[in-house]
Amino acid sequence: MTNIQGLISSLAPDALAALQERGPDQQLDRDMLDAIDRAAGGPGEGRGYYIVRGSLTPLESRQYFLRDDVVDAIWAPLSPEGIARAGA
């Protein structure tokens, strides 16, 4: 089971800032996958937070993206709706 808020809290500040700067539809590079894995508990532990879009083979060509619910949790606080909820 995933703990999205726990993952966000465990991400290094620079990794979270990079995610937010690059936007919700970014393709995750190896460094970002590693940062997510570390925040989730170690190598490969972040697999529940990102998905593959496109072909699964060859392995080197996989394109990883954050799951939609993870995107919502990371970017909702930055939206006008998220800001309004935080102030309520």
N, C-alpha and C positions, 0 to 999 in steps of 0.2 A: 504494500500500500504506500502511496506517496504522501508526503507532508509538504505541500507547496510553501506554506508560510515558514516552515522550518528550513527549507532549502534557501529561501530568500534571505532569511536571517543569518544563515551560515555562509552565504557567498561573501567572498572578500569584497570590501567596498569598491575597489577598482574594477572587479569583474562585474558587479551590479551596475556600476556607472557605465561601463563599456556596453553592456546589454542594452541599457536604456538609451544610450547615445546612438547605437546602431539601428534601433527600431525593432518593432515586433515581428517583422517578416524576414529578419536576417537569416542567412545560412550560417550555422554555427561552425566555426573553424576548430581545429584540433585544440588550440589553447583554451577556447571557451568550453568545449566538451570536457576537458580536463578540470577546469574550474568548477563546472557543475558536478562532475563526479566527486571531486574533493569535498564540496559542500554537502553532498548526499552521503558521504561516509567512506569514500575510497574509490579505487579504480573500478569502473563499470557500474557503480552504484547509481549514477544519474540517469541510467537508461529509461527509467519510468517518467522522466521529465521532458524528454525529447523524442522525436519520431523521425523516420526516414521518409522522405518524399522522393518518388521516382523509383528507379531500379535498385534492387538489393545487391546486384552483382554488376561489375566487380566490386569487391569490398572497398577498394581505394577510391571509387567514384561515388560512394554514398553521399547523399546530401541530407544533413541533419538540421532540423528546425525544432523550436520549442513547441510543446503541445499547446493547444488553444487555451486551456484553463490556466496554464502557467503564464502565458502571455497576458491573459486578463488580470492575473494577480500582480504581475510586475508593473503593468502600465496603467491599471485602473486608478491607483493613487495619483497619477499625473494628469488624468482626464478631469474635465470640469465636474463630472458626476462624482468621481472619486474624491476630489477636493471638497465638494459639498458634503459628502458622507463623512469625511474626516472631521469636518467642522461641526457636525450635528451632535 
